[in-house]
Amino acid sequence: MGPCLRVGTYIARLLAKLLRKPLIPVNHAVAHIEIACYVTGAKDPLFVYVSGGNTLLAAFVDGKYRVLGETLDMPLGNLIDTFAREIGLPQPGVPHVEKLAERGRRIIDELPYIVKGQDLSYSGLLTAALRLLRKGKYPIEDICLSLIEYAYAMLAEVVERALAFTGKREVLLAGGVARSRRLQEIMRKVAEMHDATLKVCPFEYAGDNGAMIAYTGMLAYKHGIEISIEESVIRQRWRIDEVEIPWRIKRH
């Protein structure tokens, strides 16, 4: 990931200097939120962002996106992708693991369910699933089914509590794992329990894409946000709740 980011930032700095254009900083997670809101028409949702690199719940409050729950270790997408890699499935692993899960017949009760307040822990679930696999006691289809159902149920629990706390009437699902039909089904049921509507980022914009960066950059530019070339360093730990969101303040 590091080399890719360095090449991208180098080209951005070069173009800004050569063309004498402003350099606009864009937070990756914020970009997922903004493109999802734009293409779905969501106004003020509980945002559920699930991907290979991130898993978090957020809502807009007082000028920023506030985190209402997140993974404490590995993201949901990374959990499933890593498991897929270990059993020899192609990447991205989510659709392939889910395809095997569709043939599963039972959910194994030997896996850990780890929810700590509003936060999630998936690393133990991965370790336990791989341990079951090595034992050879259960069919791989049952292990896949159990992994998927445990992982999604944990997320559903914190989403349900976040809805009860915020009273939001929209749930917006985005990120690469948002493409999962099973996860959409579970999130839709959770939303309906709280009289909310589920909106799902379309397939082509759910994963990482240039459109989300360009659109969020445009919003930031229109509100006077830019950065000097000297300050334009890669911030891999730039949290979503550290970013000022002036364009959304006017909508509230």
Summary of the structure (lengths in Angstrom):
residues: 252
radius of gyration: 19.3
end to end distance: 35.9
largest distance: 63.7
contacts: 809
relative contact order: 0.20
helix: 52%
strand: 14%
